[in-house]
Amino acid sequence: MAAMRIVICGYYGFSNAGDDAILEASVSLIRSAHADASISGFWLARTFPTAQPNSVVVPSIPQPGFAAAAALISALVGRPAIGIIDGPPDEASLIILEMAKSRGVPMALQAWVPEEEAAGPALSADEHVAASLAGFEGGEPRLDEVAVTDSEVESLVEVAGEISAWSAES
């Protein structure tokens, strides 16, 4: 199945905040992010702005490989997607990523790893956005390690409420 191609025409990129906001909103309607039932899923579900149903999908119970499988399915139907997992990928996620590679399906998987366990330093907010946008752009299937700090989770819980769908240890 060939990927659907969409053309959006307009006067964009000339520092007109209104036009650029319309473009960003339009593009966000066709992207999706999928996370496992974990801290990354909690973070994504509580902070990722959504304007389109199913643009953020987090299961209510832990299921190994969910984020990778959901991102693969989205990519197969031509919808740019990123799967987000905590820590190193589990076996199911790696199998799904290999499946995408063998079929040339452009999907991205981000492994959010605590900064002290990561190969590199934590990304700034701008760097994390850039890495995510690169994942949405397609190309070769990819696995990106993203070093993150857990220090903000407590602040998020204070504002957004306790994790209720699964335990914090998931």
MARVO-441932 format. One record per residue (C-alpha): residue in three letters; x, y, z; residue number from 0. Coordinates in steps of 0.5 Angstrom, whole numbers, plus 500, padded with zeros to 3 digits. Layout:
<recs>
 residuo  xx  yy  zz num
     Ala   X   Y   Z NUM
...
</recs>
This chain:
<recs>
 residuo  xx  yy  zz num
     Met 500 500 500   0
     Ala 503 507 498   1
     Ala 503 512 503   2
     Met 498 518 502   3
     Arg 502 524 500   4
     Ile 498 531 502   5
     Val 500 538 500   6
     Ile 499 544 504   7
     Cys 499 551 500   8
     Gly 500 557 503   9
     Tyr 504 563 505  10
     Tyr 508 560 511  11
     Gly 515 561 514  12
     Phe 515 568 514  13
     Ser 514 570 521  14
     Asn 507 571 521  15
     Ala 505 567 527  16
     Gly 497 567 525  17
     Asp 499 563 519  18
     Asp 504 559 522  19
     Ala 500 557 527  20
     Ile 494 555 522  21
     Leu 500 551 519  22
     Glu 502 547 525  23
     Ala 495 546 527  24
     Ser 494 543 520  25
     Val 500 538 520  26
     Ser 498 536 528  27
     Leu 492 533 525  28
     Ile 495 528 521  29
     Arg 501 526 526  30
     Ser 500 521 532  31
     Ala 504 519 538  32
     His 503 512 542  33
     Ala 506 511 549  34
     Asp 507 505 553  35
     Ala 503 505 560  36
     Ser 509 508 563  37
     Ile 512 514 566  38
     Ser 513 516 559  39
     Gly 505 515 557  40
     Phe 503 519 563  41
     Trp 507 525 561  42
     Leu 505 524 554  43
     Ala 497 524 556  44
     Arg 498 529 561  45
     Thr 502 534 557  46
     Phe 501 533 549  47
     Pro 496 538 546  48
     Thr 491 534 542  49
     Ala 486 537 537  50
     Gln 485 531 534  51
     Pro 482 524 537  52
     Asn 487 519 537  53
     Ser 493 523 536  54
     Val 495 521 543  55
     Val 494 514 545  56
     Val 496 511 551  57
     Pro 493 504 554  58
     Ser 490 503 560  59
     Ile 494 497 562  60
     Pro 502 495 561  61
     Gln 502 491 554  62
     Pro 509 490 552  63
     Gly 510 493 545  64
     Phe 504 497 545  65
     Ala 507 503 543  66
     Ala 511 500 537  67
     Ala 506 496 534  68
     Ala 501 502 534  69
     Ala 506 507 531  70
     Leu 507 501 526  71
     Ile 500 501 524  72
     Ser 499 508 524  73
     Ala 505 508 519  74
     Leu 502 503 515  75
     Val 496 507 513  76
     Gly 500 513 512  77
     Arg 500 517 518  78
     Pro 506 519 521  79
     Ala 507 517 528  80
     Ile 512 516 534  81
     Gly 512 510 539  82
     Ile 515 512 546  83
     Ile 517 507 551  84
     Asp 521 508 558  85
     Gly 528 505 558  86
     Pro 531 500 553  87
     Pro 526 497 548  88
     Asp 523 490 550  89
     Glu 523 484 546  90
     Ala 516 486 543  91
     Ser 518 493 541  92
     Leu 525 490 538  93
     Ile 521 485 534  94
     Ile 516 490 531  95
     Leu 522 495 529  96
     Glu 525 490 525  97
     Met 519 488 522  98
     Ala 518 495 520  99
     Lys 525 495 517 100
     Ser 524 489 513 101
     Arg 518 492 510 102
     Gly 521 499 509 103
     Val 516 502 513 104
     Pro 518 509 516 105
     Met 516 509 523 106
     Ala 520 512 529 107
     Leu 521 509 536 108
     Gln 523 513 542 109
     Ala 526 510 548 110
     Trp 526 515 554 111
     Val 532 513 558 112
     Pro 534 516 565 113
     Glu 539 521 564 114
     Glu 544 517 569 115
     Glu 543 511 564 116
     Ala 543 514 558 117
     Ala 549 514 553 118
     Gly 549 522 552 119
     Pro 546 528 556 120
     Ala 538 530 557 121
     Leu 536 534 551 122
     Ser 533 541 552 123
     Ala 526 542 550 124
     Asp 528 545 543 125
     Glu 532 539 542 126
     His 527 534 544 127
     Val 522 537 539 128
     Ala 527 537 534 129
     Ala 528 529 535 130
     Ser 521 528 535 131
     Leu 519 532 529 132
     Ala 525 528 525 133
     Gly 521 522 527 134
     Phe 515 524 524 135
     Glu 518 526 518 136
     Gly 519 518 516 137
     Gly 525 516 512 138
     Glu 528 509 515 139
     Pro 525 506 521 140
     Arg 529 508 527 141
     Leu 530 508 534 142
     Asp 532 514 538 143
     Glu 535 514 545 144
     Val 532 520 549 145
     Ala 536 522 555 146
     Val 530 525 560 147
     Thr 530 527 567 148
     Asp 525 524 572 149
     Ser 525 531 576 150
     Glu 519 534 573 151
     Val 514 528 574 152
     Glu 513 530 581 153
     Ser 511 537 579 154
     Leu 507 534 573 155
     Val 503 529 579 156
     Glu 502 536 583 157
     Val 498 539 577 158
     Ala 495 534 573 159
     Gly 494 528 579 160
     Glu 496 522 581 161
     Ile 497 516 576 162
     Ser 491 512 576 163
     Ala 491 507 570 164
     Trp 497 503 572 165
     Ser 502 504 578 166
     Ala 508 508 577 167
     Glu 512 502 577 168
     Ser 510 500 571 169
</recs>
